[in-house]
Amino acid sequence: MYSTILVPIAFEEARDSNAALELAEALLAPGGTITALHVVEEVPNYASTYVDEALMTEARKSVEEALTAKLGTHATVTPRVVTGHSGRTILEEAESMGADLIVIASHRPGLQDYFLGSTAARVVRHAKCCVHVIR
């Protein structure tokens, strides 16, 4: 059983975030916490000068609402949206919150059976805690 679980959430059809959340709930120790994390990729500096700040604020609010909606019946899960590079930011968030488990979804079976996605692979290689990969 784990007391602090981080579940990175991607808004892609190929990622089964619901299965990851269900597994996290099954592995959660009584009194533990689960955080659903979505990483919004940073807008490059050369492009950010052309993007209206109000538009960026509205887009972030929209992502936060989408994450909350995606959690659905998982009322015990805390949503969190951050900005950064997905692999690196997931690792930083896990370390800062003292996570003892990361549950991350990877590509569906197929040719990719032999490979993990780049974000999942980076998390598996560099995490200082346990990592459970869901295909």
C-alpha positions as CSV (number, residue, x, y, z in Angstrom):
1,M,0.0,0.0,0.0
2,Y,1.2,3.5,-0.8
3,S,0.4,6.7,1.0
4,T,1.2,9.4,-1.6
5,I,0.4,8.5,-5.3
6,L,0.9,10.7,-8.3
7,V,-1.1,9.9,-11.5
8,P,0.0,11.9,-14.6
9,I,-3.0,12.5,-16.9
10,A,-2.8,13.0,-20.6
11,F,-5.8,14.0,-22.7
12,E,-5.2,11.3,-25.4
13,E,-7.5,8.5,-26.4
14,A,-4.6,6.1,-26.4
15,R,-4.0,6.7,-22.7
16,D,-6.3,4.9,-20.2
17,S,-6.2,7.4,-17.3
18,N,-9.3,5.9,-15.8
19,A,-7.5,2.5,-15.4
20,A,-4.5,4.4,-13.9
21,L,-6.8,6.1,-11.4
22,E,-8.6,2.9,-10.5
23,L,-5.2,1.2,-9.9
24,A,-4.0,4.1,-7.8
25,E,-7.2,3.8,-5.6
26,A,-6.7,0.1,-5.2
27,L,-3.1,0.6,-4.1
28,L,-3.8,3.6,-1.8
29,A,-3.2,3.0,1.9
30,P,-6.0,4.3,4.3
31,G,-5.5,8.0,4.8
32,G,-3.3,8.3,1.8
33,T,-3.6,10.8,-1.1
34,I,-3.8,10.6,-4.9
35,T,-2.9,13.6,-7.1
36,A,-3.9,13.6,-10.7
37,L,-1.4,15.8,-12.5
38,H,-1.7,17.3,-16.0
39,V,1.4,19.0,-17.4
40,V,0.7,21.8,-19.9
41,E,3.7,22.2,-22.2
42,E,5.4,25.6,-22.0
43,V,4.9,27.9,-24.9
44,P,8.3,28.7,-26.4
45,N,9.5,32.3,-25.7
46,Y,9.6,33.2,-29.4
47,A,5.9,32.3,-29.6
48,S,4.7,33.6,-26.3
49,T,5.1,37.2,-27.5
50,Y,2.4,36.6,-30.0
51,V,-0.1,35.0,-27.6
52,D,-2.4,37.1,-25.6
53,E,-2.1,36.6,-21.8
54,A,-5.9,36.5,-21.4
55,L,-6.0,33.7,-23.9
56,M,-3.4,31.7,-22.0
57,T,-5.3,32.2,-18.7
58,E,-8.5,31.1,-20.3
59,A,-6.8,28.0,-21.9
60,R,-5.4,27.0,-18.5
61,K,-8.8,27.4,-16.8
62,S,-10.2,25.2,-19.6
63,V,-7.6,22.5,-18.9
64,E,-8.3,22.6,-15.2
65,E,-12.0,22.1,-15.9
66,A,-11.3,19.3,-18.3
67,L,-9.1,17.5,-15.7
68,T,-11.8,17.9,-13.0
69,A,-14.4,16.5,-15.5
70,K,-12.1,13.6,-16.4
71,L,-11.8,12.6,-12.8
72,G,-15.5,12.0,-12.7
73,T,-16.4,9.7,-9.9
74,H,-12.9,9.7,-8.4
75,A,-13.8,12.1,-5.7
76,T,-10.8,11.3,-3.5
77,V,-8.4,12.4,-6.2
78,T,-6.9,16.0,-6.1
79,P,-6.5,17.6,-9.6
80,R,-3.4,19.6,-10.3
81,V,-2.3,21.4,-13.4
82,V,1.2,22.7,-13.9
83,T,3.3,24.1,-16.7
84,G,6.6,22.6,-17.9
85,H,8.2,19.7,-19.8
86,S,6.1,16.6,-19.1
87,G,8.7,14.0,-18.2
88,R,10.9,16.4,-16.1
89,T,7.9,18.1,-14.4
90,I,6.3,14.8,-13.4
91,L,9.5,13.7,-11.7
92,E,9.9,17.1,-10.0
93,E,6.3,17.0,-8.8
94,A,6.7,13.5,-7.5
95,E,9.8,14.4,-5.6
96,S,8.4,17.6,-4.1
97,M,5.2,15.9,-2.9
98,G,7.1,12.9,-1.5
99,A,5.3,10.5,-3.7
100,D,6.0,6.8,-3.1
101,L,4.3,5.7,-6.3
102,I,3.7,7.0,-9.8
103,V,1.0,5.3,-11.8
104,I,1.5,6.3,-15.5
105,A,-0.3,5.2,-18.7
106,S,1.7,4.3,-21.8
107,H,0.8,3.4,-25.3
108,R,-1.7,0.6,-26.0
109,P,-0.2,-2.8,-27.1
110,G,0.8,-3.2,-30.6
111,L,4.1,-2.5,-32.2
112,Q,4.9,-0.4,-29.2
113,D,4.9,-3.5,-27.0
114,Y,8.6,-3.3,-27.2
115,F,8.8,0.4,-26.4
116,L,7.5,2.8,-23.7
117,G,6.4,6.2,-24.7
118,S,9.1,8.8,-24.2
119,T,7.4,10.4,-21.2
120,A,6.8,7.1,-19.5
121,A,10.3,5.9,-20.3
122,R,11.8,9.0,-18.8
123,V,9.7,8.6,-15.6
124,V,10.6,4.9,-15.3
125,R,14.3,5.6,-15.7
126,H,14.7,8.6,-13.4
127,A,12.0,8.3,-10.7
128,K,13.2,8.0,-7.1
129,C,10.0,6.1,-6.2
130,C,8.1,3.1,-7.5
131,V,6.5,3.4,-10.9
132,H,3.6,1.3,-12.2
133,V,3.1,1.6,-16.0
134,I,-0.4,0.8,-17.4
135,R,-0.5,-0.1,-21.1
